[in-house]
Amino acid sequence: MRRFLDGLYAASAWLAGISMVGVLLMVLLTILSRAFGFSAPGTDAYAGYAMAGAGFMALASTLKAGEHIRVTLFLGMLKGKALKSLEVTALLIATMLAGFLAFYACRLVWQSWEIDDISIGIDATPLWIPQMLMAVGTVIFFIAFCDELVLEVTGQRKPRSLEDAHHE
């Protein structure tokens, strides 16, 4: 299971990277179209879709790498059971919030598909297509929080930074 989850997080990071390359390509295409006088309509919209996709697909791998912002000032004053209780409580709340986010992101994709919602720009893209990266990214983010919660409760969660390691 651990290998599968780590592979899932790595795959989402790769998709985030590919999305960033998509942003670069759309920006370059826009620049080239202006420089050489040809039309490239919709590139700004596609760059925006790719940027949003990159952000959402990077959530889980960023969490697992310990790169999300943590307020450690209060955590630094705690040790033992108090620290563990606070960590579990924070992870429970974060897991629930990530679950709500994933549920509503998936619901948005479904609704956009159901009503044939399209973008208002010149690209007229069916919105469920770019929204899929958001939904998939939030589902993987939810899975990552579930993973972190289980690791914390079972005592297998590793410190993510030097500050965290000093509290172990």
N, C-alpha and C positions, 0 to 999 in steps of 0.2 A: 504494500500500500504506500509506503514511504517513497519508493521509487516512482510510482505513478503520480503522486502529488507533486513531487519535485519536478517531474517532467511536465506536468500541467502548468506549474508556475514558470518554468523555463520557456515553454511554448507561448504563454501569454506575453512574456517579455520579448520574445522574438517577434510576435505580431505587433507589439508596440513599436519595436524598432523598424519593422517594415512599414508601418503607418507613418513614421517620421520620414522615411525615405520617400513615401508618397507625397508628403507635404513639400519636401524639397523638389520633387519632380514637377509638382503643380506650380510652384513658385517659378522654377526655371522655365517652364512652358509659357507662363504669363510674361516673363521678361523677354523671352525669345519672340513671342508673338508681337509684342510691342516694338521690338528692335527691327524685326524683319517684315512687319506689316501684314501678318496673317491673323485670322480670327481664332481665338481659343476660348469660346464662351464656357462659362461654368467652372473654370479652373479655381476661382476663389472659393466657390461652394465646396468643391472636392477637396481643396486644401483644408477647409474647416472640418469636413467630415473626417479626414485623415488625422487631423490634430486631436479631435475629440476621441477618436478610436485609440490613438496612442496613449492618451491620458487614462482612459478606462482600462485598457489592456495592461498597463503598467502597475495598476494598483496592487495586485496580489504579490507580484515579485518584489515590489518595493517594500511591502509589509514584511514579507519573509526575510528580506535582507536587513531589516531593522532600520530602514531609512525614513519611515514616517516620523513626524514630529512627536516627541514625547515630552511632557512636562515632568522633569526629574527632580525639581527642587523639593517637592513634598515627598517623593519616593525616597530621596536620599536620607530622610529622617527616619524611615521605617526599616525594620529588619524582621526576619522570622515570619511568624504567622500573620502579623499585621500587614506586612508587605505582600505576602501571598494572597491574603484576603482582598486587598485592594487590587492586585493584578487580576485575580479571577473576576471580581466585580466589574472592573473596567473592560475586560475581555467579553464578559457576558453582555454588557450594554453595547459594546462595539459589534458583537456578533448579531445581536438583534437588529441594530440599525443597518448593518450591511445586508441582512436578510430582507428587511423592508425595502431597501434600495434596489436589491436584485429583483424582488417580486414586482415592484412598480416599473422597473426598467423593462422587464419581460412583458408586463401588461401593456406598456406603451407600444412596444413592437407589435404585439398582437392587435391592438386597436388600430394602429397605423395600417397594418396589412388588411384588416377587416374592412376599413372604410376607404381603402385605396388613397390614403393621404400622400400627397406629393409636395415637394418643396415649392416655394413660391418664386424661386429664382429661375433664371433662364434654363437651367439644367433639368428642371422638372423631374427630379429623381424621386422614385417611390421612397418615402422616408423610412420604411421598415428596414431597408437595406443598410444605410449607415447606422441606424439605431441598433442593429444586431451586435456591432462591436461593443456598444455601451452595455447591452444586456449580458453578453457573454463575459465581458470584463467584470461586471458587478457580481455575477454568479461565481466566478472564480475568486473574486475578492471575499465573498461570503464563505466559500469553502476554506480559504486561507485563514479567516478568523476562526472558523470551527476547528481547524487544525491547531492553531495557536492555543485555543482554549483547552483542547484535549491535552496538548503537550504540557500546558501549565498545571492542569489539575493532576496529571500523572507524574509531575516532577521531571519531565524530560525536556522542558523548554530551556534552550541555551540562551545565555546573556548575549544581547546584540551589540553592546558597546562596552567600552572600558568602564563607564559609569555603572552599567548594569552588573558587570563582573565583580565590582567592588562590593556590591550588596549581597552577593551569593554567600 
